[in-house]
């Protein structure tokens, strides 16, 4: 099972939903779970879920055969902290997926430094899935970053 996490942003990433459905339909992948805060198009073949807890995403990432994620730093770091080398599809503002190009810039920068596989087309995604996942030992720095972000997000605001 492939896990695809498109995050909590309100703008959908329908191209990824369509790509995953096409890959299931043609037998490239057997099954997938797509997590997203918003779907304009629901998948026909993949399972769709909404916003879930960080622990639930972590469980999905641990058990998945591959992890595909949007270009959000927290999600990418979470995958890396688990020893996964995610396939990353940055949200593209030209497609109405975000308000600016920060994910495109961040993913390009990160790909030069950490074991992630950025893709921008269905063809590239198909190729990335056909390649064995690179080994990425869990990194303590990413674990600490994920833990700190989780603390910030779950703590009560100060009065």
Secondary structure, DSSP 8 states (H G I E B T S, - for coil): -EEEE--S-SS--HHHHHHHHHHHHTTSSS-EEEE-S--SS--SSSEEE----HHHHHHHHHH-SEEEE-S-HHHHHHHHHTT---EE----GGGTS-SSSHHHHHHHHHHTTSS-EE--SHHHHHHHHHS--------HHHHHHHHHHHHHHHS----
